[in-house]
């Protein structure tokens, strides 16, 4: 009798393997979505753990306002004191980047910092009072930096410069980048009115162009220009990309925004510094995204599986197809092909994420996910749900008639 029961058990196992092998469609065994995102209060999830701490967010907001106040009153004062021609108006401001998109993640590891971009704008007519565009850019940078010097010293912050901005490091966890812009006078007036009414700046990201302005005669009146320490001025209007992303989220849902943040979280855990830019990940992910109801894990997997091929094909700025975002990443790699490096890393993410969803153990799946996203991914196997595959296997086993298997199946087996 015992031998018959043992043989029957082996036949049942064989039938299950055959049923699963011939299933028309495959579904993940585990549902990890609650560990990616949940609306249940006090339940930890990756999305919630990506947010800035309340104290950090408060410190950044206060520092941004203090920087604005210093520049608003200080630029006209310092400009006049240094004897430059004409009278400069108070600048206006335009919050940009991840802070404006609501895709800003807290730093994953040192030396990463939360990056807030706050554009500083002056009217184009004022800048044309100087002899040349390069002189105007140099003057703008110099006056702005000298304006901020006292504030930075008093606060114990650090002031530094990049080719396209002034950086104020307010702590080891956050900095504020201040790009400097020239905007047509009519648009500057609109910006002034908008700031007066809302006391809030418009939002966006840099959209760099290959064009460099060599003389004032070449300036198109409809363009927003970004000051560059080497090149003088380059075309850069941060508004269209912001409008594009807002439209994408409004059309396709908040899950898209969360998927972008998961991709950035993986980048930040994989690369201590560098890696694909946020705008590259955003531009690459949006056309690949398909909404998966209450399944952020599956929505992320669907994007990640297609991402390596998209990177290798090349990703362009969504509002300027002539600008290749992957070429910009590749150019940062010296002798290393950073695009191929990123493609291989995201292939690894796709394979490991699929393995976690296929895993027979929720604890093992959580361990693997922490390897991909760090400790911000909750180690809570008790909140992992069993997906459709387990039900499908159970149904297949119940429905399959017993068929005799070869005798060598009878005996001990070991799970792997």
DONUKE-862346 format. One record per residue: x, y, z of N, C-alpha, C in turn. Coordinates in steps of 0.05 Angstrom, whole numbers. Layout:
<recs>
npx_npy_npz_capx_capy_capz_cpx_cpy_cpz
X_Y_Z_X_Y_Z_X_Y_Z
...
</recs>
This chain:
<recs>
npx_npy_npz_capx_capy_capz_cpx_cpy_cpz
17_-24_0_0_0_0_17_25_0
38_25_18_56_48_19_70_52_-8
77_30_-21_90_33_-47_71_45_-68
46_37_-67_27_48_-85_23_78_-81
21_87_-55_18_115_-49_42_131_-59
65_120_-54_89_134_-64_90_137_-94
82_115_-108_82_117_-137_61_136_-147
38_136_-133_16_155_-141_26_184_-138
41_189_-116_51_216_-111_70_225_-133
87_207_-142_106_213_-163_91_218_-189
70_203_-195_54_207_-219_41_234_-218
30_242_-195_18_268_-192_38_291_-197
62_288_-186_82_308_-191_89_310_-220
91_287_-233_98_288_-262_76_301_-278
51_295_-271_28_308_-285_29_339_-281
36_347_-257_37_376_-251_58_389_-268
82_376_-270_103_388_-286_94_390_-315
82_369_-325_73_370_-353_51_391_-357
33_394_-338_11_413_-341_23_442_-341
42_447_-323_53_474_-323_69_479_-348
83_458_-357_99_462_-382_82_469_-406
58_458_-406_40_463_-429_19_485_-424
22_499_-402_3_521_-397_6_542_-419
-16_553_-430_-14_571_-453_-2_598_-445
-4_607_-420_6_633_-412_19_631_-385
41_645_-381_56_644_-356_51_668_-339
46_664_-314_42_686_-295_62_683_-272
72_705_-261_90_704_-238_78_689_-215
95_674_-201_86_659_-177_79_678_-154
95_699_-151_92_716_-127_83_744_-136
68_757_-118_60_785_-122_74_802_-101
94_817_-110_109_834_-92_100_863_-91
78_868_-104_70_896_-108_66_911_-82
55_898_-61_51_912_-36_77_922_-23
99_909_-30_125_918_-20_137_940_-37
127_944_-61_134_967_-77_118_991_-70
92_988_-68_74_1011_-63_49_1002_-48
42_1016_-27_17_1011_-13_6_1037_-2
-21_1039_-1_-34_1062_11_-41_1057_40
-34_1033_50_-40_1027_78_-20_1041_96
-30_1057_114_-13_1073_131_3_1054_149
28_1062_155_46_1048_173_57_1022_161
49_1014_138_61_991_125_84_1000_107
109_991_112_131_1000_97_130_990_68
140_1007_49_142_999_22_165_1014_9
175_1005_-13_198_1018_-27_191_1046_-34
167_1051_-45_160_1078_-53_161_1097_-29
150_1090_-7_150_1107_16_178_1111_27
195_1091_25_222_1093_35_240_1110_17
231_1116_-7_246_1133_-26_243_1162_-20
222_1169_-5_216_1197_0_236_1210_19
241_1235_15_258_1250_34_246_1250_62
263_1249_81_253_1252_109_241_1280_111
221_1282_129_207_1308_133_227_1330_139
246_1325_157_266_1345_164_282_1354_140
291_1334_123_306_1341_100_290_1358_80
265_1350_76_248_1366_57_244_1394_68
240_1397_93_237_1423_105_262_1440_102
285_1428_108_311_1442_106_316_1451_77
310_1434_57_314_1441_29_296_1464_21
270_1462_29_251_1483_22_259_1510_34
268_1510_59_276_1534_72_302_1545_59
321_1528_53_346_1537_40_340_1548_12
322_1536_-2_316_1546_-29_304_1574_-27
287_1578_-8_274_1605_-5_295_1625_4
314_1617_21_335_1636_29_353_1643_6
360_1624_-11_376_1629_-34_361_1648_-53
336_1644_-57_320_1662_-74_320_1690_-64
315_1693_-38_314_1720_-26_340_1734_-29
362_1719_-25_389_1731_-28_394_1741_-56
386_1725_-76_391_1732_-104_372_1754_-113
347_1753_-103_327_1772_-112_336_1801_-105
345_1805_-81_353_1832_-73_383_1837_-78
399_1815_-78_428_1819_-80_439_1823_-107
427_1811_-128_437_1814_-155_436_1844_-164
413_1858_-160_413_1886_-168_433_1903_-151
435_1896_-126_453_1912_-109_483_1908_-116
491_1883_-119_519_1877_-126_526_1887_-154
507_1884_-172_511_1893_-200_517_1923_-200
501_1938_-186_504_1967_-186_530_1975_-171
536_1961_-149_560_1968_-134_586_1963_-150
585_1944_-168_608_1938_-184_611_1955_-209
592_1973_-213_594_1993_-235_587_1982_-262
571_1961_-264_563_1951_-290_542_1970_-302
540_1971_-329_521_1989_-342_492_1981_-338
475_2001_-337_446_1995_-336_438_1988_-308
412_1983_-305_400_1975_-280_387_1947_-283
395_1929_-266_385_1902_-268_359_1899_-251
339_1886_-262_315_1881_-247_319_1858_-227
300_1855_-209_302_1831_-192_296_1806_-208
313_1785_-204_308_1761_-220_283_1746_-210
274_1729_-227_252_1711_-220_262_1682_-221
245_1663_-211_255_1636_-207_235_1615_-217
246_1592_-223_231_1571_-237_242_1544_-226
227_1531_-208_236_1506_-197_235_1484_-219
256_1469_-221_260_1450_-243_266_1422_-233
268_1403_-251_278_1377_-246_260_1360_-228
273_1341_-214_259_1320_-199_241_1331_-178
249_1353_-165_232_1365_-145_205_1374_-157
207_1386_-180_182_1395_-194_166_1372_-205
180_1351_-214_165_1328_-226_153_1310_-205
162_1313_-179_154_1295_-158_166_1267_-162
191_1267_-173_205_1242_-177_231_1242_-161
234_1261_-142_258_1263_-127_260_1241_-106
281_1226_-106_286_1205_-86_307_1215_-66
305_1205_-41_325_1210_-22_351_1196_-30
374_1205_-22_399_1191_-29_399_1162_-19
410_1145_-36_411_1116_-29_436_1110_-13
458_1124_-18_483_1118_-5_501_1142_-9
521_1144_8_541_1166_4_558_1160_-20
566_1180_-35_565_1209_-30_541_1222_-44
520_1207_-50_497_1218_-64_483_1239_-48
471_1258_-62_456_1280_-49_430_1285_-64
409_1293_-50_385_1302_-63_391_1327_-79
382_1328_-104_389_1350_-122_364_1366_-128
364_1392_-121_342_1409_-127_352_1431_-146
338_1434_-169_345_1454_-189_326_1478_-187
337_1502_-185_320_1525_-182_331_1547_-201
319_1549_-225_329_1568_-245_325_1597_-237
346_1613_-243_345_1642_-238_344_1657_-265
324_1674_-268_318_1686_-294_321_1717_-294
333_1727_-315_334_1756_-321_324_1761_-349
314_1785_-355_304_1791_-382_327_1793_-401
322_1785_-426_343_1785_-446_353_1813_-453
335_1833_-452_343_1860_-458_364_1871_-439
362_1863_-414_382_1872_-395_410_1861_-402
411_1836_-409_437_1824_-415_450_1835_-440
434_1845_-458_446_1855_-483_460_1882_-479
460_1892_-455_474_1917_-449_505_1912_-448
513_1887_-445_541_1881_-445_552_1879_-474
578_1878_-476_591_1878_-503_585_1853_-519
583_1830_-506_580_1805_-520_565_1785_-502
554_1763_-514_541_1743_-498_559_1730_-477
584_1724_-484_602_1712_-465_608_1730_-441
610_1756_-446_614_1775_-424_589_1775_-406
566_1775_-418_541_1775_-402_539_1750_-385
546_1727_-396_545_1702_-380_565_1703_-357
589_1713_-363_609_1715_-342_600_1734_-320
589_1757_-327_580_1777_-308_557_1765_-291
538_1751_-304_516_1739_-290_525_1720_-269
543_1701_-277_554_1682_-258_568_1696_-235
586_1715_-241_601_1729_-221_585_1743_-201
565_1759_-210_548_1774_-192_531_1756_-175
521_1734_-186_504_1716_-171_521_1702_-149
545_1693_-156_562_1680_-136_570_1699_-114
577_1723_-120_584_1742_-99_561_1750_-82
537_1750_-94_513_1755_-79_508_1733_-58
514_1709_-65_509_1686_-47_530_1682_-26
553_1694_-29_576_1688_-13_571_1691_17
559_1714_25_554_1719_53_534_1699_65
512_1693_50_493_1674_60_505_1647_64
521_1638_45_534_1611_46_553_1610_70
568_1631_75_586_1632_97_571_1631_124
550_1647_126_535_1648_151_522_1621_157
513_1607_137_499_1582_141_518_1558_144
543_1562_137_562_1539_137_558_1521_114
547_1532_92_543_1516_68_569_1517_51
568_1504_28_591_1504_9_581_1514_-18
597_1532_-30_591_1544_-56_610_1533_-76
600_1523_-99_617_1513_-120_604_1519_-147
618_1513_-168_606_1519_-195_609_1495_-213
589_1492_-231_590_1473_-253_587_1489_-278
592_1477_-302_591_1493_-327_564_1507_-331
543_1495_-322_516_1507_-327_501_1516_-303
514_1518_-280_500_1526_-256_518_1534_-233
507_1546_-213_520_1550_-187_508_1529_-168
526_1516_-152_517_1496_-134_521_1505_-105
500_1503_-89_501_1509_-61_495_1483_-46
516_1472_-33_513_1448_-18_505_1455_11
480_1447_17_469_1456_43_473_1435_65
480_1410_58_487_1389_77_500_1367_62
508_1346_76_519_1323_62_498_1306_48
473_1314_51_451_1299_39_437_1314_16
443_1340_13_427_1355_-7_443_1379_-17
437_1387_-42_448_1412_-53_427_1425_-72
430_1450_-76_413_1465_-94_430_1475_-117
422_1468_-142_435_1478_-166_419_1501_-177
433_1523_-184_420_1547_-194_430_1553_-222
417_1543_-242_423_1551_-270_414_1580_-275
428_1594_-292_422_1622_-297_411_1625_-326
389_1638_-329_375_1640_-355_370_1669_-363
369_1672_-389_359_1697_-402_334_1690_-416
313_1705_-412_287_1699_-423_276_1724_-437
262_1721_-460_251_1744_-473_234_1762_-454
235_1788_-459_223_1807_-440_193_1801_-435
178_1795_-455_150_1790_-451_145_1765_-433
162_1745_-437_160_1721_-421_170_1726_-392
189_1744_-390_198_1752_-363_175_1766_-348
161_1783_-362_138_1797_-349_117_1776_-341
112_1756_-357_93_1735_-350_103_1720_-326
129_1715_-325_140_1701_-302_137_1718_-276
141_1744_-279_138_1761_-256_109_1760_-245
90_1762_-264_62_1761_-256_54_1735_-243
64_1713_-255_58_1687_-244_70_1683_-216
94_1693_-212_106_1691_-186_92_1709_-165
83_1732_-174_68_1750_-156_42_1738_-147
28_1725_-166_2_1713_-160_6_1688_-143
23_1671_-151_26_1644_-138_49_1643_-118
68_1661_-120_92_1659_-105_105_1632_-108
104_1622_-132_116_1596_-138_126_1597_-166
149_1585_-171_160_1586_-198_149_1564_-215
152_1568_-241_145_1547_-260_167_1525_-258
161_1502_-270_178_1479_-267_189_1469_-293
211_1452_-293_221_1440_-317_248_1428_-313
261_1419_-335_289_1409_-334_304_1420_-357
330_1418_-355_347_1428_-376_343_1412_-402
343_1426_-424_342_1412_-450_363_1424_-467
387_1413_-465_410_1426_-478_409_1423_-508
420_1443_-521_421_1444_-550_449_1445_-560
454_1437_-584_481_1439_-595_489_1467_-603
470_1485_-605_475_1511_-615_488_1529_-594
509_1544_-602_522_1563_-584_519_1591_-596
512_1610_-579_507_1637_-588_533_1652_-589
540_1663_-612_566_1677_-615_563_1708_-614
539_1718_-621_536_1747_-621_506_1753_-615
501_1778_-605_474_1785_-599_455_1784_-623
466_1788_-647_450_1788_-671_438_1761_-676
451_1740_-666_441_1713_-671_419_1704_-652
413_1720_-632_394_1712_-612_365_1712_-623
352_1689_-623_324_1688_-631_307_1698_-608
288_1716_-614_273_1729_-593_255_1710_-578
249_1687_-590_230_1669_-577_243_1648_-560
270_1649_-557_284_1628_-543_292_1636_-514
292_1615_-497_303_1618_-471_332_1608_-472
350_1623_-460_379_1617_-462_390_1610_-435
408_1591_-434_421_1582_-409_450_1592_-410
459_1605_-388_486_1614_-386_505_1590_-382
527_1590_-397_547_1569_-396_574_1582_-391
589_1571_-373_614_1584_-365_635_1584_-387
633_1565_-406_652_1563_-427_641_1573_-454
616_1565_-460_604_1570_-486_588_1596_-487
585_1610_-465_569_1634_-465_540_1629_-460
525_1623_-481_497_1618_-479_489_1595_-497
471_1577_-488_460_1556_-505_430_1556_-502
416_1548_-523_387_1546_-523_379_1526_-501
361_1534_-484_351_1515_-464_326_1526_-451
303_1515_-459_278_1523_-446_269_1499_-430
268_1501_-403_261_1478_-387_232_1471_-386
215_1488_-397_186_1483_-394_175_1460_-411
183_1456_-436_170_1436_-452_173_1407_-442
196_1400_-430_199_1373_-420_181_1369_-396
179_1390_-379_161_1388_-356_132_1383_-365
124_1399_-385_97_1396_-396_92_1368_-408
113_1358_-421_111_1331_-433_107_1310_-411
123_1311_-390_121_1291_-369_94_1293_-354
85_1317_-348_60_1321_-335_37_1309_-352
39_1313_-378_19_1302_-396_20_1271_-396
44_1260_-395_47_1231_-394_34_1219_-369
39_1232_-346_28_1222_-321_-3_1225_-321
-12_1248_-330_-41_1253_-330_-55_1233_-349
-43_1226_-371_-55_1207_-390_-53_1178_-381
-30_1171_-369_-25_1142_-364_-25_1135_-335
-27_1154_-317_-31_1148_-289_-6_1151_-272
-10_1153_-246_11_1157_-227_31_1134_-226
22_1110_-234_40_1087_-234_65_1092_-251
62_1108_-272_85_1114_-289_106_1130_-272
97_1150_-257_115_1165_-240_130_1147_-220
115_1128_-209_127_1109_-190_148_1091_-203
142_1082_-227_161_1065_-241_187_1080_-247
185_1105_-254_209_1122_-259_225_1124_-233
211_1127_-210_226_1129_-185_239_1102_-177
226_1080_-184_239_1054_-179_264_1051_-196
263_1059_-221_287_1058_-238_309_1075_-227
303_1099_-217_323_1116_-205_334_1104_-179
316_1090_-164_325_1078_-140_345_1055_-146
340_1040_-166_358_1019_-175_385_1031_-184
383_1052_-200_407_1066_-209_424_1075_-185
411_1087_-165_426_1099_-143_438_1077_-125
427_1053_-125_438_1032_-109_460_1017_-125
458_1019_-152_478_1005_-169_502_1022_-174
498_1048_-179_520_1067_-184_522_1086_-160
544_1086_-146_547_1106_-124_547_1134_-136
558_1137_-159_557_1162_-174_555_1156_-203
545_1176_-218_542_1171_-247_517_1154_-253
520_1139_-275_497_1123_-284_479_1139_-303
458_1127_-313_440_1141_-331_427_1164_-317
424_1186_-331_412_1210_-320_382_1205_-315
371_1222_-298_342_1219_-292_325_1224_-316
333_1244_-332_317_1250_-356_319_1228_-376
342_1214_-378_345_1191_-396_327_1169_-387
326_1162_-362_309_1141_-352_280_1148_-356
272_1173_-352_245_1181_-355_237_1180_-385
254_1189_-403_248_1189_-431_247_1161_-442
264_1143_-432_265_1116_-441_241_1100_-431
233_1105_-406_212_1088_-394_184_1095_-403
179_1121_-408_151_1129_-414_139_1114_-438
153_1112_-461_140_1098_-483_138_1068_-479
152_1057_-460_152_1028_-455_131_1020_-434
121_1040_-420_104_1034_-397_76_1026_-406
65_1005_-392_37_997_-395_26_993_-367
4_1006_-361_-7_1005_-335_-15_977_-327
-8_969_-303_-16_943_-292_-31_948_-266
-56_943_-265_-73_950_-243_-63_936_-217
-56_953_-198_-47_944_-171_-23_925_-173
-7_927_-194_16_910_-197_41_927_-205
51_943_-187_75_958_-193_99_941_-200
100_917_-187_122_899_-193_122_890_-222
98_884_-232_96_875_-260_100_898_-279
89_922_-273_93_945_-290_123_952_-292
137_950_-270_166_955_-271_180_934_-288
173_909_-284_186_887_-299_181_891_-329
157_898_-337_151_902_-365_169_923_-378
174_945_-363_191_966_-373_220_957_-374
229_944_-353_257_936_-351_265_916_-372
247_898_-379_253_878_-399_258_891_-426
246_914_-432_249_927_-457_271_949_-457
279_956_-433_297_979_-430_324_975_-442
337_952_-439_364_949_-452_364_953_-482
344_942_-496_342_946_-525_337_975_-532
321_988_-515_315_1017_-520_341_1033_-517
357_1027_-497_382_1042_-493_401_1037_-516
402_1013_-525_421_1007_-548_412_1019_-574
385_1022_-577_375_1035_-601_381_1065_-600
380_1076_-576_384_1105_-572_359_1118_-563
361_1136_-543_338_1150_-532_343_1180_-536
323_1193_-547_325_1222_-553_309_1238_-532
316_1263_-530_300_1282_-514_272_1282_-525
252_1278_-508_224_1275_-518_213_1300_-532
225_1323_-527_215_1347_-541_236_1358_-561
258_1344_-564_278_1351_-584_291_1326_-595
279_1313_-615_289_1288_-626_317_1290_-636
327_1314_-641_355_1317_-651_375_1313_-629
366_1315_-604_385_1312_-582_384_1284_-570
406_1269_-572_408_1242_-562_417_1242_-533
400_1231_-516_407_1229_-488_426_1206_-483
425_1186_-500_444_1164_-497_471_1172_-507
473_1189_-527_499_1199_-536_512_1215_-513
496_1230_-499_507_1246_-477_518_1227_-455
504_1205_-450_514_1185_-430_539_1172_-441
539_1165_-466_563_1152_-478_587_1170_-477
583_1195_-481_605_1214_-481_618_1217_-454
603_1210_-433_614_1213_-406_631_1190_-397
634_1170_-415_647_1145_-407_676_1142_-413
689_1162_-425_717_1159_-433_720_1135_-450
735_1115_-441_739_1091_-458_717_1070_-452
700_1074_-433_679_1056_-426_653_1064_-440
640_1045_-452_614_1050_-465_593_1050_-443
586_1074_-433_567_1075_-411_539_1066_-419
532_1068_-444_505_1059_-453_504_1029_-451
524_1015_-461_524_986_-459_526_977_-430
541_991_-414_543_985_-386_515_986_-373
501_1008_-379_474_1011_-368_455_989_-378
457_983_-404_440_962_-415_444_935_-401
470_928_-396_476_903_-382_465_903_-354
467_926_-340_457_928_-313_427_924_-312
413_936_-331_384_933_-331_375_906_-341
391_893_-357_386_864_-364_388_848_-338
408_854_-322_411_839_-296_387_845_-278
378_870_-277_354_876_-261_330_861_-271
326_859_-297_303_845_-308_304_816_-301
327_803_-304_330_775_-297_325_769_-268
336_786_-250_333_781_-222_305_788_-212
292_808_-224_265_814_-216_246_792_-225
250_781_-249_234_759_-258_238_734_-240
263_729_-232_269_707_-214_255_710_-187
254_735_-177_241_740_-152_211_735_-154
199_743_-176_170_738_-180_165_708_-184
184_693_-195_181_665_-199_189_648_-175
201_660_-155_212_645_-132_190_630_-117
197_607_-106_178_592_-90_178_601_-61
197_619_-54_200_628_-27_198_658_-26
178_668_-10_175_697_-7_200_709_7
211_695_26_235_705_40_258_708_21
262_688_3_283_690_-16_279_713_-36
254_717_-44_248_739_-62_255_766_-49
248_769_-24_255_794_-10_285_798_-8
300_777_-3_329_779_-2_340_788_-29
330_776_-50_339_784_-77_332_813_-83
309_822_-75_300_849_-80_317_869_-65
325_862_-40_343_880_-26_370_882_-38
378_861_-52_403_862_-67_401_881_-90
377_886_-101_374_904_-124_369_933_-115
355_936_-93_346_963_-85_358_972_-57
372_954_-44_383_961_-18_363_957_4
370_965_28_352_961_51_326_977_50
323_995_31_298_1010_29_275_992_19
282_969_7_261_950_0_255_933_25
230_933_34_223_920_59_228_889_58
240_879_79_243_851_83_219_840_98
197_838_84_171_831_96_158_809_79
169_784_80_156_763_64_128_757_72
120_765_96_92_760_105_72_776_89
82_797_75_63_814_59_65_807_29
79_787_22_81_777_-6_57_759_-11
43_765_-33_20_749_-41_28_728_-61
13_706_-61_17_685_-81_0_693_-105
13_694_-129_0_703_-153_-16_681_-167
-23_687_-192_-41_669_-207_-28_642_-213
-2_641_-214_10_616_-223_5_593_-203
6_599_-177_2_578_-158_-26_567_-161
-46_584_-165_-73_575_-169_-75_558_-194
-61_567_-215_-62_553_-241_-50_525_-238
-27_523_-223_-15_497_-219_-33_479_-203
-45_490_-182_-63_473_-165_-86_463_-182
-97_481_-199_-120_472_-216_-111_451_-236
-87_455_-247_-76_436_-266_-72_409_-254
-62_408_-229_-58_383_-215_-84_369_-210
-104_385_-201_-130_373_-195_-144_362_-219
-140_376_-242_-155_368_-266_-141_346_-282
-115_342_-278_-100_323_-294_-105_295_-286
-112_277_-304_-115_249_-297_-88_237_-291
-88_217_-273_-63_203_-266_-54_187_-290
-28_189_-296_-16_172_-317_9_160_-305
14_136_-313_36_122_-302_62_134_-312
81_137_-294_108_146_-301_128_124_-300
151_129_-310_172_108_-309_180_102_-281
188_77_-277_195_68_-250_217_84_-237
236_95_-252_258_109_-240_250_134_-226
225_143_-229_215_166_-215_210_160_-186
205_134_-180_199_126_-153_224_127_-136
223_140_-113_247_141_-96_250_169_-86
273_175_-73_277_200_-61_284_221_-81
274_245_-76_281_268_-92_291_290_-74
305_310_-85_315_333_-70_308_358_-84
296_377_-69_288_402_-81_313_419_-85
314_435_-107_337_451_-112_331_480_-111
</recs>
